[in-house]
Amino acid sequence: MDDAMVTRLRAAGCVFAEEEAALLAAAGGDRDALVARRERGEPLELVLGWALFAGLRVPVAPGVFVPRRRTELVAEVALALAPAGGTMVDLCCGAGAIGGAVAYARPDLTVVAADIDPAAVDLAHALLAPLGATAIASDLDDALAHLRGLVDVVTACPPYVPTAQIPLMPREARDHEPVLALDGGPDGLDLQRGVFAASSRLLRPGGACVVETSDALERLTVAAAAGAGLVPALERDDERGAVVVVARQAGASTSSSSRA
Ligand SMILES: C[S@@+](CC[C@H](N)C(=O)[O-])C[C@H]1O[C@@H](n2cnc3c(N)ncnc32)[C@H](O)[C@@H]1O
C-alpha cells in the first residue's frame, strides 16, 4: 500500500482512499499524475479508463457518460426476459455497458446498441464488436427501421434529469459528463417518452422494454409507457438505488421468463 497516495486521496475527499490507491497503483503509469487528476475532481473511472459494470471492465473516456452500478438492474431484467436466440436493442447506449453485459452473458442473442453521440458509439463499438454485438449512430431508433416489429427486448438508460436539476447534480457529473447524457428536458421525461415510442415500433408482440428511471419520476415514467400503448410494471433494487419500468407490447409473449 502506498501510504502517501492514500493520504493525498483522503485529503482530496475520496471516501474509499485505500481502494482507490490500490486501483491507481495497479493502473501503471505516473502515480503522482493519476492522484493529481483525482485531486482535481476527475471521476475515478475516467482516471482509470474503465468502469466496473456487471463484472465487466467497460472502457470509458472523457465526454461520455460513465456507466453506473444501478444500471446493472436494466441488464439483469433484460437477461431474464430475452428468449433464446432473440434480439435486443439498447437505445441511448453510451459506452455500451448494458449491451456489453448482455452480450457477454448471452452469446445466443443478437445485440444492437445505438446512441446519437459518435464518441459514445466509438466506445461502445470497442466493447461490443469483440462480443459479436453491434454499435451504431442513431437518434433513438431512426437508424433501426430494419428492426421494426422484430425485437424481443429494448433496453435504455436515457437521460432523465429534469433540466432545472442539472445544476444541483454532483460536481463530478456536471463537470465531466455531457449535458446531452443527463438532460431529460423540463420534466425529465423527454427521452423516456422517445424510448417508449421507439419501443412500440421496434418490439414484437409480447416483447418488452426495460427503462431506467428514478424514485422521483417512476410514476410519470409508468404513465409515459402506458401513453405509448405499452403495459408497464415496476422493478426495483433498493440496495443499488435502482428502479426500472418494464413495459410490454401487447400480444403473445416471446419469453418463458416469469418476470414482469
Ligand atoms: C445517461 S447516459 C446513459 C448511457 C448508457 N446507457 C449507460 O447506462 O451507461 C444517456 C445516453 O443517451 C444518449 N442520448 C441522448 N439523446 C439521445 C438521442 N436522442 N438518441 C440516442 N441517444 C441519445 C447520450 O449520448 C448518452 O450516451
The ligand as an ORCA input file, in Angstrom:
! r2SCAN-3c Opt
* xyz 0 1
  C     -27.500      8.630    -19.064
  S     -26.496      8.274    -20.462
  C     -26.560      6.510    -20.355
  C     -25.610      5.777    -21.226
  C     -25.654      4.253    -21.040
  N     -26.974      3.735    -21.322
  C     -25.234      3.868    -19.644
  O     -26.079      3.450    -18.849
  O     -24.039      3.990    -19.351
  C     -27.622      8.674    -21.786
  C     -27.089      8.496    -23.198
  O     -28.160      8.875    -24.099
  C     -27.579      9.446    -25.250
  N     -28.614     10.223    -25.956
  C     -29.121     11.437    -25.633
  N     -30.068     11.797    -26.521
  C     -30.173     10.772    -27.418
  C     -30.985     10.546    -28.574
  N     -31.896     11.447    -28.980
  N     -30.826      9.386    -29.254
  C     -29.901      8.470    -28.844
  N     -29.103      8.635    -27.774
  C     -29.242      9.769    -27.063
  C     -26.414     10.254    -24.739
  O     -25.474     10.499    -25.758
  C     -25.891      9.327    -23.623
  O     -24.866      8.480    -24.107
*
